[in-house]
Amino acid sequence: MPIHLPTPSRRTFLTQLGGAVVCAPVLRAADSQRVDADRIAILNDTHIGAQHPASAAIPTHLRETVAWLIAQERRPAAVVINGDLALSNGRPGDYEHFARLIAPLREAGMPVHLTLGNHDNRDIFYQVLQAEKPAEPPVVSRHVGVVSLAKANLFLLDSLKTVGQGADARAVAQGLLGPEQLKWLGRMLDAHPGKPALVVAHHNPRLGGEEKHFPGGLEDSEPLWELLVSRPQVKAYIHGHIHHRDHFQHRGIHILNTPATSYVSNPTESTTGWTMAQLTQQGADFTTLTHAQDHAWNGKVEKAVWRA
């Protein structure tokens, strides 16, 4: 069943679930005073399925994160959910369940921006969340966008290369932007030179980080980095995919690996959570928040100072 989620600029939020239409104001005057124009919420790897066992923590983690965001006195100006929205290979029920879980954010008036990862299916994503598909896509067969904030522009990329099917998902875990998307990114960066640029994509670059993760990362990392380095307004690249947390720099550009909201492969090293970015004039503070409140990552801050 299609889920109709109009863009946040509309004065009403409409969604069709089970035949019911729910309408709510996007942003009340009292709520607008709670928005911090320099605050960004970053989630990724939500991995929501049509059904999870009753004991599964995956949807609960997203539910808890959404509730936490709504409860904040200083709400973010943007919520970015950075790929692998679906559990395995992007079935209709996955996106229907995902839409229900994030609906409170839309109802509260928070602008929500979605990217796609290797566990997503672009066609089914558009079939279910119909309002996410632009009438004239900036890049054919890619889900991209630019978000303008007070102190930065966010450039949202689509690194989904191939939709995995069941056991084949691991074999197609690599990401790819492709020549057309890189050309579009170059044009958009050149059209927006006045503010720091933060590039957001699901896959990690195959440079500047831990090499053990490179095989599953972005295949065209080198041409991407040449493009980014040549634009001095580009300050950071933000990704998920690894289900871990790290901070690196490569040729002056920060690489922020943000934790998964859903699950981790090695609980002795990682945990689940989300990231709050606070923009400043000179950079940003990236604070990790975890579902396990006693975890060492909880409240840990990575301070990123932008290159000149």
HELIX and SHEET records of a PDB file:
HELIX    1   1 ALA A   29  SER A   32  1                                   4    
HELIX    2   2 ILE A   58  ALA A   71  1                                  14    
HELIX    3   3 PRO A   92  GLU A  107  1                                  16    
HELIX    4   4 ARG A  122  VAL A  128  1                                   7    
HELIX    5   5 GLN A  130  GLU A  132  5                                   3    
HELIX    6   6 GLY A  166  VAL A  172  5                                   7    
HELIX    7   7 PRO A  179  ALA A  191  1                                  13    
HELIX    8   8 GLU A  211  GLY A  216  5                                   6    
HELIX    9   9 SER A  221  VAL A  229  1                                   9    
SHEET    1   A 2 THR A  12  LEU A  17  0                                        
SHEET    2   A 2 ALA A  20  PRO A  25 -1                                        
SHEET    1   B 6 VAL A 112  THR A 115  0                                        
SHEET    2   B 6 ARG A  75  ASN A  82  1                                        
SHEET    3   B 6 VAL A  35  LEU A  43  1                                        
SHEET    4   B 6 GLY A 273  LEU A 279 -1                                        
SHEET    5   B 6 GLY A 283  THR A 290 -1                                        
SHEET    6   B 6 VAL A 301  VAL A 305 -1                                        
SHEET    1   C 6 GLY A 145  SER A 148  0                                        
SHEET    2   C 6 ASN A 153  LEU A 156 -1                                        
SHEET    3   C 6 ALA A 197  VAL A 200  1                                        
SHEET    4   C 6 VAL A 234  HIS A 239  1                                        
SHEET    5   C 6 ILE A 253  ASN A 257  1                                        
SHEET    6   C 6 ASP A 246  HIS A 250 -1                                        
END                                                                             
